[in-house]
Amino acid sequence: MRVLARIRPEEGSGVIESLDGARLADLGAGNLANPKEMPETRGSPIVCWSGWLGDADAAEGWFERVPGQWLPSSRAAWDQVARAADHERLILRPHARHLLSDGPGCLTYLRGGDGRRLLLDPVAMFETEMLPDADEHLRRLLMTLGPLAWGLVVSDVTVRESPNRGPWCVPAPAGSGSLDMTRFLALVGEFVPATCVLVGPSDADVALLQALEK
């Protein structure tokens, strides 16, 4: 039987807990590319964003779109993130505008060391220009990474925009965004094993996941 979980806000960034209240992981809010923002070890596994370059407003889900974060010029920052993740046994959470941003990069990371874990968050890996083909992008991510992920965040997606920042993707409760959530669940059933923790950020997402188990 699958482990279904929710994100519960808490001091810092939050907690991932199972629906029966078991603490599965803490959420770290810092930027692992900055050595000064290492998360505090509390005994529970810690899920962290994979680190980013440039400006950010993490509370708004906005990160500067820095081209070429995968290029050799970013290698020192990535090495810092990988060392931190391996040393602290962190679970990394990719993002389209972070150092770990796409399927191939995630595969390279997972295959690069024993015990590496990933919280796959497809919506966080979307850019707005991907949304017209969201179903295909979702399918590829789940087919490639679903069998390997520690956990999977299931949510809808919407677009936020400001005059100085342009548009960016943010999660939305199931049914309030632009994804076909029935299709999302079908792809979960097809590609994601029962060993993968399914995480709902909102009550609507949790209700959707509970329906999957009926």
C-alpha positions in Angstrom: 0.0 0.0 0.0 1.3 3.5 -0.9 2.3 6.0 1.7 0.3 9.2 1.2 1.6 12.3 2.7 0.9 16.0 3.1 3.0 19.1 3.6 2.4 20.8 6.9 3.7 24.3 7.5 6.0 24.6 10.4 8.7 27.0 11.5 11.2 27.2 8.7 9.7 25.7 5.6 7.5 22.8 6.7 7.2 19.1 7.3 6.3 16.2 5.1 4.1 13.8 7.2 2.1 10.8 6.4 -1.7 11.0 6.7 -1.5 9.1 10.0 0.8 11.8 11.4 4.2 10.2 11.0 7.0 12.6 10.3 8.7 11.5 7.1 11.0 14.5 6.4 11.6 18.2 7.2 11.6 20.8 4.4 14.7 23.0 4.2 14.3 26.5 2.8 18.0 27.4 2.3 20.0 27.6 -0.9 22.5 24.8 -0.8 24.7 26.6 -3.3 25.5 29.0 -0.5 27.5 27.3 2.3 26.0 29.7 4.8 22.5 28.3 4.2 23.0 24.6 5.2 20.0 23.2 7.0 20.1 22.2 10.6 20.1 18.5 11.2 17.2 17.5 13.4 17.2 13.7 13.2 14.6 13.5 10.4 15.5 13.3 6.7 15.7 16.8 5.2 14.3 17.7 1.7 16.1 20.7 0.2 15.9 22.5 -3.1 18.9 21.7 -5.2 20.4 25.2 -5.0 20.2 28.1 -7.3 22.2 31.0 -8.8 21.0 34.6 -9.0 18.2 36.4 -7.2 15.2 34.7 -5.6 12.0 35.3 -3.7 11.4 31.8 -2.5 8.2 32.7 -0.6 6.7 33.7 -4.0 8.1 30.7 -5.8 10.2 33.0 -8.0 13.8 32.4 -8.9 15.8 34.3 -11.4 16.2 32.5 -14.8 19.9 32.2 -15.0 21.0 30.6 -18.3 23.5 27.8 -18.3 23.3 26.6 -14.7 24.4 23.2 -16.0 27.5 24.6 -17.8 31.1 24.2 -16.4 31.0 27.8 -15.1 28.4 26.5 -12.5 30.5 23.4 -11.6 31.8 24.8 -8.3 28.3 25.6 -7.1 27.0 22.2 -8.1 30.0 20.5 -6.4 29.0 22.3 -3.2 25.4 21.1 -3.4 26.4 17.5 -4.1 28.9 17.5 -1.2 26.3 18.9 1.1 23.6 16.5 0.0 25.9 13.5 0.3 27.3 14.5 3.7 24.0 15.2 5.3 22.0 12.5 3.4 19.7 15.2 2.0 16.8 14.5 -0.3 17.0 16.9 -3.2 14.0 18.6 -4.9 14.7 19.8 -8.4 13.4 23.0 -9.9 13.4 24.3 -13.5 15.5 27.3 -12.4 17.9 25.5 -10.0 21.1 23.6 -10.5 19.2 20.3 -10.7 16.5 21.2 -13.2 15.6 18.4 -15.6 15.3 14.7 -16.1 18.8 14.0 -17.5 20.4 16.0 -14.7 18.4 14.1 -12.1 19.4 10.8 -13.6 23.1 11.8 -13.6 22.8 12.9 -10.0 21.1 9.7 -8.8 23.6 7.5 -10.6 26.6 9.5 -9.2 26.6 8.1 -5.7 25.0 5.5 -3.4 22.1 6.5 -1.3 21.1 9.6 -3.2 17.4 10.4 -3.1 15.0 12.7 -4.9 11.7 14.3 -4.2 10.3 14.6 -7.7 8.1 17.8 -8.1 7.0 18.0 -11.8 5.2 21.3 -11.4 8.4 22.9 -10.0 10.2 21.6 -13.1 7.9 23.4 -15.5 8.5 26.7 -17.3 5.5 28.5 -18.7 6.4 27.7 -22.3 6.2 24.0 -21.4 2.5 24.2 -20.3 0.9 23.7 -23.8 2.7 20.3 -23.9 2.5 19.7 -20.1 1.1 16.1 -20.5 4.1 15.0 -22.6 6.6 16.6 -20.2 4.8 15.0 -17.3 4.9 11.7 -18.9 8.6 11.9 -19.6 9.4 12.9 -16.1 7.4 10.2 -14.5 8.6 7.5 -16.9 12.2 8.5 -16.4 12.4 9.4 -12.7 9.2 8.0 -11.2 10.7 4.5 -10.7 13.7 6.0 -8.9 12.2 8.8 -6.8 11.9 8.7 -3.0 8.8 10.8 -3.3 6.5 12.6 -5.7 4.7 15.9 -5.2 1.3 15.8 -6.9 -0.3 19.2 -7.5 -1.8 21.3 -10.2 0.0 24.3 -11.8 -0.8 27.9 -12.4 1.2 30.9 -13.6 2.2 33.9 -11.6 3.5 37.1 -13.1 4.8 40.5 -12.2 5.9 43.4 -14.4 9.6 43.1 -13.4 9.8 39.4 -13.4 7.7 38.0 -16.2 5.7 34.8 -15.7 6.7 31.7 -13.7 5.0 28.5 -12.7 3.7 27.8 -9.2 1.8 24.9 -7.7 -2.0 25.2 -7.3 -4.5 22.9 -5.6 -5.8 20.1 -7.7 -8.5 21.2 -10.0 -7.7 24.9 -9.8 -4.9 25.0 -12.4 -4.2 23.9 -16.0 -3.2 20.3 -15.6 -5.5 17.3 -16.3 -5.2 15.8 -12.8 -7.0 12.6 -13.9 -4.3 12.1 -16.5 -1.6 12.9 -13.8 -2.9 10.1 -11.6 -3.1 7.7 -14.5 0.6 8.4 -15.2 1.4 7.9 -11.5 -0.3 4.5 -11.6 1.6 3.6 -14.8 5.1 4.6 -13.8 5.5 5.3 -10.1 6.0 2.3 -7.8 4.2 1.8 -4.5 7.5 2.4 -2.7 7.4 6.1 -3.7 5.8 8.5 -1.2 3.0 10.6 -2.8 2.9 14.1 -1.3 0.0 16.5 -1.6 0.8 20.1 -0.8 -2.9 21.1 -0.3 -6.1 19.5 1.1 -7.4 19.2 -2.5 -4.3 17.3 -3.5 -4.5 15.0 -0.5 -8.1 14.3 -1.3 -7.1 13.4 -4.9 -4.5 11.0 -3.7 -6.9 9.4 -1.3 -9.3 8.8 -4.2 -6.4 7.1 -6.0 -6.2 4.5 -3.3 -9.9 3.6 -3.3 
